Amino acid sequence: MQTEAQPRVSIIVPVKNIRDLIGEMVKDLKAQSVTDWELLLITGVSEDGTDEVCRKLAEEDTRITVLERRQPGVSGARNEGIEHAGGTYLVFPDGDDRLEKDYLERLLATIEEPGKHVMVKRFPRASVQMGMTGYFTETEDEYGPAVFATPESGVRVIGIDDLLCRLFFLGNYQGYVWNKIFRRDIIMDNGIRFDEDIDYHEDQLFLVRYLLCCEAVRWDGAQLYHYRLREDSAMGQLNPQDGKIRKDVLEKEMTEVEAFHRMRKLLKHYSDPQWFCEQNMVFYALDILGKMETFGEKDAFVKSSFRKLAKEAAKIDYEPMDEWEEEALPRLKHYGKTGKLIVEEGEE
């Protein structure tokens, strides 16, 4: 049970329409080998009775607090949690995922181990301000359940320049926050928050801001986090089984290119990470362009805010990885310049 002392870890979890899953996450937290934590459940936007489940869970354990926030959005909910957090460290698991029993213990070990560490021989020692752990991704398609795991193992310290590059081209590290642990004082002292007008890759943008305040991070490859990709989740909606993405979902997805645009500016003094960021920006812009073209209407997105981003992306010196990207680049430039899509004859 929680004591009067400051909790060691604040666990911040936005909750929306997962009444049958949030109990499993809380069960996993109660089974953790580390017990001096607080759980902040940010509710207020569910329609399936999830909020009532959360309140009942809070009645059963004084370490659990329910914060009600009527405005939708995972970033705003996480920011609400940051403002109320009392822990020395912060973690951000998703409410529909699962945790191994030593998830918190191993994460704390990555960030609390004292002293400075040599990353490479003849290089200066660096202190660690963030920790990461491995994970599984669990999904299900027409062929049944599938599990993908981070392939790397072991424990090592990684410098910020190195990690900022890896953030954009290695699946192990990407922009997820749910497999990482952060120091609350760094977040508060530097005013780091999640951008509430970004719907996708907002966590990666948060990470870049945080990492720019650090010297090094420690990676523990133990696969302690189980990420469940559901069809009705924010990520699942980007790849619907019928192949038809909704226009409102696509408009939200466009904000991921804005996220890379903002990261690009933050990385202006880090040439290699900035280059990788720019390549990501163009790739995602081309991917979105392809989805826009499936609507078959050349004027469908004339007034979209994405046009300005497309115009910026088209100026970047991009190295296509596939033939479809090379073919799409002139169409991206055309859309950025005119606001009109190039569609096949007869599709309008």
C-alpha positions in Angstrom: 0.0 0.0 0.0 1.1 3.6 -0.6 2.8 5.4 2.3 2.9 9.1 3.0 6.3 9.3 1.4 6.7 10.6 -2.1 6.2 7.7 -4.6 9.2 6.5 -6.5 7.4 6.2 -9.8 4.3 8.0 -11.2 2.5 5.8 -13.8 0.4 8.0 -16.1 -2.3 6.2 -18.1 -4.9 7.9 -20.4 -8.0 5.7 -20.4 -10.7 5.6 -23.1 -13.2 2.8 -23.9 -11.1 -0.1 -22.5 -13.4 -1.3 -19.7 -12.5 -5.0 -20.3 -8.7 -4.3 -20.5 -7.8 -1.7 -17.9 -8.2 -4.2 -15.1 -5.5 -6.4 -16.6 -3.0 -3.5 -16.7 -3.8 -2.6 -13.1 -3.4 -6.3 -12.1 0.0 -6.3 -13.7 1.0 -3.2 -11.8 -0.1 -4.7 -8.5 2.1 -7.7 -9.3 5.2 -5.6 -9.8 8.3 -6.3 -7.7 8.4 -2.5 -7.1 5.6 -1.3 -4.9 6.2 2.4 -4.1 4.4 3.8 -7.1 1.3 5.9 -7.8 -1.1 5.3 -10.8 -2.8 8.2 -12.3 -5.8 7.2 -14.5 -7.0 10.0 -16.7 -10.6 9.4 -17.6 -13.6 11.4 -18.7 -14.1 10.6 -22.4 -15.3 7.0 -22.3 -18.7 5.8 -23.4 -18.5 2.1 -22.4 -18.4 2.4 -18.6 -14.6 2.5 -18.4 -14.6 5.4 -16.0 -16.8 3.5 -13.5 -14.3 0.6 -13.6 -11.4 3.0 -12.9 -13.2 4.6 -9.9 -13.8 1.1 -8.5 -10.1 0.2 -9.0 -9.1 3.4 -7.1 -11.4 2.5 -4.2 -9.5 -0.8 -3.9 -6.0 0.7 -3.8 -5.0 4.1 -2.4 -2.1 4.2 -4.8 -4.5 4.7 -7.7 -6.0 8.2 -8.4 -8.6 9.0 -11.1 -8.3 12.4 -12.8 -11.3 13.4 -14.9 -10.6 15.3 -18.1 -13.5 16.0 -20.5 -11.3 17.1 -23.4 -10.3 14.3 -25.7 -6.7 13.5 -26.7 -4.0 11.3 -25.3 -1.5 14.2 -25.2 -3.7 16.4 -23.1 -4.4 13.5 -20.8 -0.7 12.7 -20.4 0.0 16.4 -19.7 -2.7 16.4 -17.0 -0.9 13.4 -15.4 2.4 15.2 -15.5 1.0 18.2 -13.7 -0.4 15.9 -10.9 2.5 13.5 -10.7 4.5 13.3 -7.4 7.0 10.6 -8.3 10.7 11.0 -9.0 10.3 9.2 -12.2 7.5 9.0 -14.8 6.4 6.1 -17.0 3.6 6.2 -19.6 2.2 2.7 -20.4 -1.0 2.3 -22.4 -4.0 1.1 -20.5 -4.7 -1.8 -22.9 -1.3 -3.4 -22.8 0.4 -5.9 -20.4 3.5 -5.8 -18.3 6.0 -8.3 -17.0 6.3 -8.3 -13.2 9.8 -6.8 -13.2 8.9 -4.0 -15.8 9.3 -1.2 -13.2 12.2 -2.8 -11.4 14.3 -3.1 -14.6 13.3 0.3 -15.9 14.4 1.9 -12.5 17.7 0.0 -12.7 18.4 1.6 -16.1 18.1 5.1 -14.7 19.1 4.9 -11.0 22.4 3.1 -11.3 24.9 5.6 -10.0 28.0 6.9 -11.6 29.0 7.9 -15.1 29.6 5.3 -17.8 32.0 4.9 -20.7 30.0 4.3 -23.9 33.1 3.7 -26.2 36.7 3.5 -25.3 38.5 6.9 -25.4 35.2 8.7 -25.2 34.2 10.8 -22.2 32.0 9.3 -19.5 28.3 10.2 -19.6 25.5 10.2 -17.0 22.2 8.5 -17.8 18.9 10.4 -17.7 16.5 8.0 -19.5 16.0 4.2 -19.5 14.4 1.9 -22.1 13.4 -1.8 -22.1 12.5 -4.2 -24.9 9.0 -5.2 -25.8 6.7 -7.5 -27.7 4.1 -6.3 -30.3 1.1 -8.5 -30.3 -1.4 -8.2 -33.2 -3.9 -10.3 -35.0 -4.8 -10.5 -38.7 -6.6 -12.9 -41.1 -3.9 -15.5 -40.3 -4.4 -15.3 -36.6 -2.3 -13.8 -33.7 1.2 -12.8 -34.3 4.0 -11.6 -32.0 7.0 -9.4 -32.9 9.8 -8.9 -30.4 12.7 -6.5 -30.3 15.7 -8.6 -31.5 18.4 -6.9 -29.4 19.4 -8.1 -25.9 21.8 -7.0 -23.2 22.3 -3.8 -21.4 24.3 -0.8 -22.7 24.6 2.9 -22.5 23.9 4.9 -25.7 24.9 8.5 -26.4 22.3 11.1 -27.4 23.6 11.8 -30.9 23.6 8.0 -31.5 20.1 7.5 -30.1 18.6 10.5 -31.9 19.7 8.8 -35.2 18.4 5.4 -34.1 15.1 7.0 -33.1 14.3 7.4 -36.8 15.6 4.2 -38.4 15.6 1.4 -35.8 12.3 -0.2 -34.8 13.7 -1.1 -31.4 14.0 2.5 -30.2 11.4 4.5 -32.2 9.2 7.2 -30.6 7.3 5.1 -28.1 7.1 6.3 -24.5 5.5 3.2 -23.0 8.8 1.2 -22.8 10.8 4.1 -21.3 11.3 5.9 -18.0 11.9 9.6 -17.5 13.1 11.9 -14.7 10.3 14.2 -13.6 12.7 17.1 -12.7 14.0 17.2 -16.3 10.5 17.4 -17.7 9.4 20.1 -15.3 12.6 22.2 -15.4 12.5 22.3 -19.2 8.8 22.7 -19.7 8.6 19.5 -21.7 5.0 18.5 -22.6 3.2 16.5 -25.3 1.9 18.6 -28.2 -1.9 18.5 -28.0 -2.4 19.4 -31.6 -0.4 16.4 -32.8 -2.3 13.1 -33.1 0.4 10.8 -34.4 4.2 10.7 -33.5 3.5 13.1 -30.7 5.4 10.8 -28.4 8.4 10.8 -30.7 8.3 14.6 -30.6 8.2 14.5 -26.8 11.2 12.1 -26.8 13.3 14.4 -29.0 12.6 17.4 -26.7 13.5 15.2 -23.6 16.6 13.7 -25.2 18.0 17.1 -26.1 18.2 17.7 -22.3 20.2 14.5 -21.7 23.7 13.1 -22.0 22.9 9.4 -22.4 20.3 6.7 -22.0 20.5 3.0 -20.9 18.9 0.2 -23.0 17.9 -3.0 -21.3 16.8 -5.4 -24.1 14.7 -7.6 -21.8 11.2 -7.8 -23.4 9.1 -6.7 -20.5 6.3 -4.7 -22.2 3.5 -6.3 -24.3 2.1 -3.8 -26.8 -1.3 -4.9 -28.2 -2.2 -3.5 -31.6 -6.0 -3.5 -31.7 -8.2 -2.7 -34.7 -10.1 0.0 -32.9 -7.0 1.7 -31.4 -5.5 4.9 -32.8 -2.8 3.0 -34.6 -5.2 0.2 -35.8 -7.4 2.8 -37.5 -4.6 3.8 -39.8 -4.7 0.3 -41.5 -8.3 -0.8 -41.5 -9.0 -4.4 -42.7 -11.2 -3.1 -45.6 -8.4 -0.8 -46.7 -10.6 2.3 -46.6 -9.3 4.9 -44.2 -11.8 7.5 -43.0 -11.2 11.1 -44.1 -11.3 12.4 -40.5 -8.7 9.7 -39.5 -6.5 10.7 -42.4 -6.6 14.3 -41.4 -5.4 13.3 -37.9 -2.7 11.2 -39.5 -1.4 14.2 -41.4 -0.3 15.7 -38.1 2.5 13.1 -38.0 4.3 15.0 -40.8 3.9 18.2 -38.7 5.5 16.3 -35.8 8.6 15.5 -38.0 8.6 19.1 -39.2 8.9 20.3 -35.6 11.5 17.7 -34.8 13.5 18.8 -37.8 13.6 22.3 -36.4 14.7 21.0 -32.9 17.5 19.1 -34.5 19.1 21.9 -36.4 22.4 21.6 -34.5 22.4 17.8 -35.0 23.1 17.2 -38.7 22.9 13.4 -38.8 19.7 13.0 -36.7 18.1 15.9 -38.6 18.9 14.1 -41.9 17.2 10.9 -40.7 14.3 13.0 -39.5 13.9 14.7 -42.8 13.9 11.3 -44.6 11.1 10.2 -42.3 9.2 13.4 -42.9 9.2 12.8 -46.7 8.4 9.1 -46.4 5.3 9.7 -44.3 4.2 12.6 -46.5 4.4 10.2 -49.5 2.5 7.6 -47.6 -0.3 10.1 -46.8 -0.4 11.3 -50.4 -1.1 7.8 -51.5 -4.0 7.5 -49.1 -5.3 10.9 -50.3 -5.2 9.7 -53.9 -7.4 6.7 -53.0 -10.3 9.1 -52.7 -10.1 9.7 -56.5 -10.9 13.4 -56.3 -8.3 15.9 -57.4 -9.8 18.7 -55.3 -10.6 16.7 -52.2 -7.8 18.2 -50.1 -7.3 21.7 -51.6 -8.0 23.4 -48.3 -6.1 20.9 -46.1 -3.4 22.2 -43.8 -1.3 19.3 -45.1 -0.6 21.2 -48.4 1.9 23.5 -46.6 3.7 20.4 -45.1 3.7 18.7 -48.5 5.3 21.8 -50.0 8.0 21.7 -47.4 8.6 18.0 -47.7 9.0 18.3 -51.5 11.9 20.6 -51.0 13.9 18.1 -49.0 16.7 16.1 -50.7 15.1 12.7 -50.4 16.6 9.3 -51.2 13.8 7.0 -52.3 14.0 3.5 -51.0 11.5 2.0 -53.4 10.2 2.6 -56.9 6.8 3.8 -55.7 8.4 6.6 -53.7 10.4 7.8 -56.7 7.2 7.9 -58.8 5.3 9.7 -56.0 7.7 12.5 -55.4 6.6 14.6 -58.5 2.9 14.2 -57.4 3.8 15.4 -53.9 5.5 18.5 -55.4 2.4 19.1 -57.6 0.0 18.9 -54.7 2.2 21.2 -52.6 2.3 23.7 -55.4 -1.4 23.6 -56.6 -3.4 21.9 -53.8 -4.7 19.5 -56.4 -4.1 15.7 -56.6 -3.0 13.9 -59.8 -5.6 11.1 -60.2 -5.9 8.5 -62.9 -8.1 9.4 -65.8 -11.7 8.2 -65.2 -11.3 8.2 -61.4 -12.8 11.6 -60.8 
